[in-house]
Amino acid sequence: MLLQPVSTGQQREGDNIKKISAWAAILFAPTLVGTIYGMNFDAMPELNRTYGYPFAIGLMALVCTSLYFIFKRRDWL
């Protein structure tokens, strides 16, 4: 059986799925960290540190920015 070339419509649909998946991954990172912080534990390590929350927010921003540039370089965005 011969392989048929992918039609333009199928290729465009695949590109749209890649873009949606990339944005979902970017938005998942801060959502995950935010939900853990939202559980209101009594003994969280960052509660005893002065810069615990700013560090967590900075880490979320770093992860999101890194994912954005990775997906942009791979031409998913």
N, C-alpha and C positions, 0 to 999 in steps of 0.2 A: 504494500500500500504506500503510495506516495504522500509525502507531507505537503499540504497546501499552504501557501503563504498566508500569514495572518492579515485579515482585512483591516482597513483603516479604522472601522468602527470598533473592532475588537481591541486594537492597539490603543485607541483613545480611552476605551473603557478600562483597560488595564492600567493606563497612566492615572486615571481618576482614582482607581482603587489604591494605587501606590500613594497618591497625595493624601487621601483620607486616612490611610493607615499611618503615614508619617506624622500627620497632625495629631492623631489619636495617641501615638507614642509620646509625642512632645507634651501633650496635656496630661498624660497619665502620671508622669514623674512627680509633679507638684501635688497632684491629687492624692497620690499614695502617701507622701510625707505629711500632707495636711490632714489626712484621715487618721494617721497615727497620732499626731499632735492633738487632734480633736477628741481623743478618747479620755482625756483628763486623768491620766495616771498621777498618783501621788508621788511616786519616786522615779522621776525622769531625770536623767543625768544633767540636762541643760537647765533645770530649775535652779541648780546650785551654782551655775556659771553665769557670769555677767553677760557674756556675749553668746549665749546658747541659741536663742531664737534668731538673732541676726545671722549667726553662722548657718543655721538651717535654711533660712530664706536665701542666703547667698549660695548655698549648695544647690538648692532647687533651681535658682537662676543659672548657675553654671551648667547643670545637667541639661536644662532646656536649651540653653544656647549651644552647647556641644551637640545635642541631637539635631538641632536646626541646621548647623553647619555640616554635619555628617550627611544628613538627608539632602541638603542642597548640593553638596559635592557629588553625590551619587545620582543627581538629577531626578530625585523623587519629589522635590518641591519646585 
